[in-house]
Amino acid sequence: MQLSGRDREFHGWIGEISTVDATAYTENNLAANSRFLAQFFIPPKSTHEHGKVVQVDCKSTYCVLDNNGMFRIGLKFNAFLGKGLAELEKELTSHVALTS
């Protein structure tokens, strides 16, 4: 995962994700209500497939120091670039067991 904004760039990983928000982990303390372009990689499911990069305009909703020594950041998604929303929905649908 990469967060870019105001000539700053931060790297980390996504913990939890939905189509409206996510929790990210990074070594950097970020101010709440900061706007970023988040870019994350969806790995391929098999060796003959390619991974996908999803980009989304987002805002940090909180940032706290987590027990693992990393900063946990809440991200609220504002707008996906390109086919990012469709790619994420497809990925989440295939990984999440739906119950009725």
MOTA-V454091 format. One record per pair of residues at least 12 apart in sequence whose C-alpha atoms are under 7 Angstrom apart, sorted by the first residue. I is the first residue (numbers start at 1). J is the second residue. D is the distance in whole Angstrom. If there is no record, write none. Layout:
BEGIN
I J D
I J D
END
This chain:
BEGIN
1 13 5
1 14 6
1 38 7
1 39 6
1 40 4
1 41 7
2 38 6
2 39 5
2 40 6
3 36 6
3 37 6
3 38 5
3 39 6
4 36 5
4 37 5
4 38 7
5 35 7
5 36 5
5 37 6
11 26 6
12 24 7
12 25 5
12 26 4
13 25 5
13 26 7
19 85 7
19 88 7
19 89 7
20 76 6
20 77 5
21 75 5
21 76 4
21 77 5
22 74 6
22 75 5
22 76 7
23 72 7
23 73 6
23 74 5
23 75 6
24 72 6
24 73 5
24 74 7
25 70 6
25 71 6
25 72 5
25 73 6
26 70 6
26 71 5
26 72 7
27 70 5
27 71 6
28 71 6
29 63 7
29 71 6
30 63 6
31 63 7
32 60 5
32 61 5
32 62 5
32 63 6
33 59 6
33 60 5
33 61 6
34 59 5
34 60 5
35 58 6
35 59 4
35 60 7
36 57 6
36 58 5
36 59 6
37 55 7
37 56 6
37 57 5
37 58 6
38 55 6
38 56 5
38 57 6
38 58 7
39 53 7
39 54 6
39 55 4
39 56 7
40 53 6
40 54 5
40 55 7
41 53 5
41 54 6
54 84 5
55 80 6
55 81 6
55 84 6
56 77 7
56 79 6
56 80 4
56 81 6
57 77 6
57 78 5
57 79 5
57 80 6
58 75 6
58 76 5
58 77 4
58 78 5
59 75 6
59 76 5
59 77 7
60 73 7
60 74 6
60 75 5
60 76 6
61 74 5
61 75 6
61 76 7
62 74 5
END
